[in-house]
Amino acid sequence: MKIKWILTGILLTGMFACKTTKVVTDTTTPTKLIPGGPAWAALWQQQSGEYKALCLQAYQLAALKLDQYLQTKGAKPLAVVTDIDETVLDNSPYSVHQALAGKGYDDKSWMEWTAKVAADTVPGAPSFFKYAASKGVEVFYITNRSESERAVTLKNLQRYQFPYTDDQHLLLRTTTSGKEPRRQQVAQQFDIVMLFGDNLSDFSAIFDKQPYEARNAAALQAAPNYGARFILLPNPMYGDWEGALYNYQYKLTTAQKDSMLQSRLRNY
């Protein structure tokens, strides 16, 4: 009997030892930030209450600020300028589709997505822009979608009754992705009281193609504008914040980009 208990103890000790060893050695760390990362970000955008709350917060604050601007009208009529993607339309299904296929952004697949006219709205966006229009404030949509996407873009916006969805108020990308010339075009006839976007370049040329250190410094310097003139929407899936981390070298391989992004991570 004593020998039996000794053998049993040895077996149990061995079992626990094996189990402990497995737990210690079964530690894995992610080796790729792209292309799988956008799927995780899109999951947050699609499913979290926090994302919806942040968007509603942005647009509700914008409505309060707009009321203030309406009390101090100048010589020009008032206008607001907005980006489209991830600001008024939600393209997270595209990010999911590409990420699960192990791919990133490319023009062909993007245009296949926009042609579906299937993008939903960003929470709070339709009600705010309808409110602005009801107050006589014109809405201009400045986007880096291409001219070939004009018809489907208008159709997607009109699907949700966004105001001013016509050729005059939709300013697409032409020769440059920088939006400052198009903002200036609107500013010739209108007083732009607020700008809406998910990317800092939606607000000012000071953020265009800047190294990430300079970009972050400019973001801090622009602090008085947030919630007043600049209304920023959350977008962790893509944007210039990512491009700046690999110096806007978009033609790098996935492995090269991934290596540069990992080098920016802070660990302890």
N, C-alpha and C positions, 0 to 999 in steps of 0.2 A: 504493500500500500504506500509506504514511504517513497519507494522508487517511482511509483505511478505519479504521486504529487510532484515529485522533482521534475519528471519528464514533462508533466503538464505545465509547470512553471516555466520551463525552458522554452516550450512551444509558444506560450503566451508572450513571453519576453521577446522572442524572435518576431512574432506577428506585430507587436507594437513597435519594435525597432524598425521593421520594414516600413510600416505605415509612417513613422516619424521621418525616416529617410526620404520617402516619396514626397512628403509635404515640403521638406526643406529644398529638395532639388527641383520640384515642379514649379519653378518661378520663371515666367516668361515676360518679356517686355516687348512692346510693339516695335517693329523694325521699319514700318512704313507709315508715314503720315498722309501720303497721297498714293493712289487716288481714293482710298477708302474713307478718309476723313470727312469729306462732304456728306456722306450718308449719315454719320453720327450727328453732324450739325443739322442736317435736314430733319432728322428724327426729332430733335429738340424743337425746331421751328414748327413742325407739323403737329406735335403732340403735347407740348408743354403749355400749361396755363401761364407760365412766366412770360413766354414769348408774346402771347395774346395780350397780357397785361401791359407789357412794355409798349406795344404798338398803340393800344388804347390810351395809355398815358400820354404818349407823344401827340396824338391827334386831339385829345381833349385839352391838353395844354395849348395846342395851336389855336383851337377855337377861342380860348380865353384871350390869347394875344391878338388874334385877329380883331376881336371886339375893341381892343384898345387902339389898334391902328385905324379902325373905322372912325374913331372919334377925332382923329387928327389928319384929315384928308388934305393933300397938297394940290398942286396944279395939275398933276397927271392922275389919270384913273389908276386904281390899285390892281395889282396882279400878284398871284403866287406862282412859283415855278416848282415843278416836281419832276423827279426822276420817275421811271416806271417800274423796272424790275426790282423786286424786294422792297419797294417803297409803296406802290399801289397794287401791283400784281405779284402773286406768290408763285415762284417757279421751282419750288423745292422738289416736285416730282421729277423734274429734269435732272437735278443733282443726284437724286436717288438712282434713277435709271442708269446714268453714266457710271456712278460709283460702283454699283452692283455688277456692272459689266467690266469693271476694272479699267475704266476709261475716264478721262477728264473732259474738259470743254473742247468742242470743235464746232466750227461754223455750220457744217452740214447737219449734224445732229441737233444743234440748237434751232436751226430753221425748221427742221422737221417737227420739233416741239412747238414752236410758236405758231406753225401752220395749223395745229390742232385747235387753237383758240380755246385751250383748256385750263389756262391759269386762273386760279381763284384769286380773291382779293386779300390784301393785307388788312387785318382787323382795324376798323376805325377809318380807313381811307375813304370808302364811298360816302359815308355820312359827312365827313369833314368837307370834302370838295363840293358836295352838293350844298352844304351850308354856305361855303364861301361864295358860290355862284348865286345863291339866293340873296346875298348881300351886295350883289353887283361887282364882286371881285372876279376878274377873269383868271382862268387857270391855263397855264402853258405846260406842256409835257415835253421835257428835254431829255432825250434818251439816246443811248449809243446803239440802239437797234439800227439796222440798215434800211435803206430806201426800199429794198425789195420786201421788207416786212411791214410796210405802211398799212396796207389794207387789213392784214390779219391783226395788227396791233390796234387799229381803230375798232375793229369788230370785237376784240376781246374787251376793250374799255367800254364800248357801247352795250355790251352784254350786261354790264352792271350799272348802266345809266350814269357813268361818269360824265360830268358837264364839259362843254367845250371840246368834244371829241370830233374835231374836224381837221382838215389839212392845215389850216392857218395856225392852229394851236399845238400841232404835233411837230416838233423840230427834231428830226432824226440826224444821225451821224452822217457827215459828208466827207470832208477831206481829213479831219482830225477827230480824235476821241475827246480832246479837250472841249469842255462845254462853255468856256468863257465867251467866245464870239457869239454863241447863240443866246447866252444870257444878256449880253450887251445889245443884241438885236431887239430883245423884248424891252429892255430898259430905255430904249429910244422913245418909246411911246407910253410906257407904263412905269409906275413906281412899284418896284418889286419889294413887297414887305416881308415875305418869308420864302425860304427855299427848303424843299423836302428831299431827303435822299438817304441812302444806306451807305454811301461812300463819301468821304470827305471832299473829293473832287466835284461832288454835286453842288458844293457851296462856293468854292473859290479856287482860282487858278494857283493860289499859293501852295496847294496840296498836290498839284499835278506832277506825276513822275518824280517825286522827291525820294531821296534815300530814306530808309526807315527812321534813322535818327532825326533828320531834319523834319520829316513828316510828323513824328510824334511831338517834336518841339513846337511845330506850328499848331498842332492840335491843342496843346496846352495854352498857347498864346491867344487862341481864338475863344477861350472860355466864356467871355461875356456874351457871345452870340448864341450859345446853346440854349434852347428853350425860348429864345427871343426871336432871332432871325433865322437861325439854323435849326431845323427840326430833323433829328437823326433817328432812323429806324434800325433795329438790330438785324445784322446779317453775318452769321459766322461761317457761311458756306464758301464765299468767295469775295474777291474785292482787291483793291489796290494794297490793302494791308498785307495780303499774301505776296503779291508781286514785288512789293518793296523788299521783302525778306530775301528774295533771290535776285535783287537788282533789276527787276523787270526783264529778265532774260527768259522770255517765254518759250524759246526754242530749245532750252535745255531738256535733256531726257528726264523722265520721271525719277529715275534713280538720282540724278544730279540735283534736281529740285528737292527731293526728299532729304538728301544729305545736308543741303544748305538749311532747310527748315529745322532739321533736328539739331543743327549747330546753334540755333537760336533759342532752344529750349533751356530753361533754367531748372536745374536739379539740385539736390543736396546730397 
